């Protein structure tokens, strides 16, 4: 399972012109379930995400987590993170989890995040979404846990 995490001043996801989810300061999480991923990988990724110290403390050092600062999480499904571009010009997505399994794991992560964190917003699995954000820093970090 992998995620691309962006520290944001604000972010929102829209579907057909309506806002599906929005946060102020916090983390935009583009989330990808891959073949072979289970709840164990999802739990490890979420634990790491919630404790990752990428927010500035009073001294300006990245030393605080999203939980420490009370920031929001905007979790958006993003199967294209599994792209394999080694074979040519058209990416292959064969490493992405099958749609039913990807949805199940995405919903699992969202439910676990909501149980562990106060502010969690989402996109909609499988929808054509437009994501708008103000990247803070900029800080963008790939996060991967393997089965």
C-alpha angles and dihedrals in degrees: 000000000000141000138189108218124200123187104223140189085209139343139181139180122213131195120194090344097308123108109244097181138355139178138183118221113353140075132324105208119198102196129199127184113204133200111288096020117140138181088276091065091043091052092049093048093049093047090052092045094052093048099039106124103221102128122091123254124211090282092054094251120134095248107126133081129222087258092052092054096038091237126163130253121220107190117196126179111238115175091172089077085079091063117141109203097172096099103056143302099312113073119234118220098190091122092061115100116258110271096255092049092043090053092047093051093043091052090046092054092047092050092048091046091052090050092051104035134046102223117044124154128174148196121226121269112248095004126129098251136185113212121200122186146161104221109217113220087348095271117169120163131180114220123191134174120187128216 
